[in-house]
Amino acid sequence: METEKKRPMRRRNLSREKVIEAALEAVDESGWEQLTMSTLADRLGIVTASLYNHVRGLDDVRGEIQVRTMADLGERLREVAMGRSGPEGLRTLIDAHRAWAAEHPHRYQTLTTEPIERSALIAAALDANRALRSMLASCGVPEEDTLEAAVSLFTAMHGFATIVRSGFLGDELDLDRIYENVVAGAFAAAGVTPLPR
């Protein structure tokens, strides 16, 4: 069985989609920093040079991973936002962000690095942006202020997810309590009164 796993993949069966899927799996398992063209080729059972028939290089692969990660997060937030409104809906959206980041820690890390394809990443963030802006509008935030409020809110949640993932806070502190403080601050910055919990 081990021999079958290491058998080289025929080039005609390989595609850009399969390369990116393999890269996503590699990131989920080992982390963003461990992804290289050679580890990706090993995973696919091909020589590294063959990858260049399907992708331009590591930045191309990493840029696509960032875009797909943002799109997946946005899709989750859009799904959660459906049928919800007001402060309760906004809180549900914020909690969904935290849950997604915790479920996909290595993949979420891709959003903590400099964008490789900035315009593509911004386009991929539209679902998340629309969900947040609609929810903020339902909380009474004026339409013209929803973009800035959404970016501020995302920044707060992104910062919390990033620092938790890094292990900086350790085990000595109550992360849930810190999270509640971050959420309260995000609500206050957006001018939204949270529901009591």
N, C-alpha and C positions, 0 to 999 in steps of 0.2 A: 504493500500500500504506500509506503514511503517513496518508492521509486515513481509511482504514478503522480504523486504530488509535485515532484521535482521535474517531471517531464516538461520540456519547453512548450509554451503555448504556440500554436501555429499562428503565423502573422495574419493570415486571412481571417482568423477568429478574433483578432484584437481590434479594438476601435478606441476612439477618444473616450467614449462613454465608459468603456470597461476600464481604461486607465484611470479615469477620475474616480470611479467607484472604488477601485482598489486603493487609491490614494486616501479616500475618505475613511475606508476601513483601517488603513495603516495609522492614520491620525487618531481615530477613535481608540485604537489599541495601544499605541506607543507615544503619541503626542506629536505636536506640530514640529518641534525641533528635530525629531528623529527622521522626518521625512526627507529622503534624498532620492535622486534619480536611480542610484544603484540599489537602494533598499526596495524601491518600487519595482524595479526590473526583477530583482530576486523574488519578490512576492508574486509577480506574474509569470515567473519561470522563463524569462527571455533575457537576451543580452541588452545592456543599457542603451546601446546605439539604436536598437529597434524602437525604443520609446519615441524617438524623434520623428518617426513616421506619423505620429498621432498627436504629439504635443510639442510646443516650441522649446520647452525647458522647464526647470523647476519653478520659476516665477509664473509661468503659464498655468502649471498645475495648482500652485498655491493660490493664485488669483481666483481660479475657478472654485476652489474649496471655500475661500472667503465668501464668494458670491452665493454659493449654494447654502452655506451656513446661515447667512443673513436671510436668504429666501425662506429657509426652513423655519427659522425663528419667527419671521414675519407671518408665515402661514399659521403657525401655532397661535400667535397673538390675534390674528384675524378670526380664527375659529372661536377663540375664547370670547372675543368681543361681540360675536353674533347674539342678538337678542338681549344684550345687557346695556345699561346706561347709568349715568350718575356716579357718585362717589363709590358705590358698591361695585359697579362695573369697572371703574378705574382700578380699584384695589385688586379685583380679580385678574385684570390684565398684568398688573405689576407682579402679582404672585406667580402668574404663568411664566413671566420672564425669568424669575428666580428659579422656578422648577426646571425650565428648559436648560438653563445654564448648568444646573446641578446634575441633570441627566446626561449632558454632553460636555463634560468639563474640558476634554482635549479639543473638541471641535470648537467650543466657545472661545478657546484661547486664540483661535485664528482671527477673531474680531478684536483682539487686544493688541494686534500688531499693525504697523502702517499698511494702509490699503495698497494692494499691488495694482489693481485696475479700479481706480477711484470712481470713475463714472459708472462702471458696471456695478460696483458695490452700492452706490447711491441708488441706482435703479432697483437693485434687489431689496433695498430697505423700504421701498414704497408701501408694501403691505403693512409693515410694522408702523410706519409713519402715519398712514391713513387710519389705522386702528386707534392709535394713541390720540391723534387729532380729533377724530370723531368722538371718542370717549371724553376728551377734555371739553369739547363743545357741549356735550350732554351734561357736563358739570357746571355749565354757565360761563366757561372761559370764552371771551369774545373770539370770533372766527379769526380775526387778524392777529390774535395773540397765540393761537394754538400751535403754530410751528415752533416758535421759541420755547413755549412751555413743554412741548413734546420732546424737543432736543434736550432741554434741561432735565426732564424726568428720566429720559433714557440715559443721560450721562450719570445721574445718581445711581440708577439700578446697575448700569454697566460697571461703575466704580465698585459697588458692593460685590458684584459677582466676581470681578477681577481680583480683588484683594482676598476674598474668601478662597478662591482657587489657588492663589499663590501660597496659601498656608501662613501668611504673615500674622494673622490674628491668633493662630495657635488654637489650643483647646481650653485655655484658661478663661476665655471670655464667653459670655452668653451671646452667641451669634444671632439668635432670634430677637433678643432685646435690641441689639445693635441694628438689626434689620428694621425693626419697628421704628426706631429713631430716624433711620434713613428715609423710610416711607413717609413719616410725619413731616420731615423736612421737605421732601419732594412735593407733597400735597400743599404745604404752606407756600413754597416757591411758586407753584402754579396757581395759587389763590383759591384752592379747593378745600372745603371743610370736610375732613374725613368722618366717616361714620364711627361711632364708638365701638371698640372691640371688646 
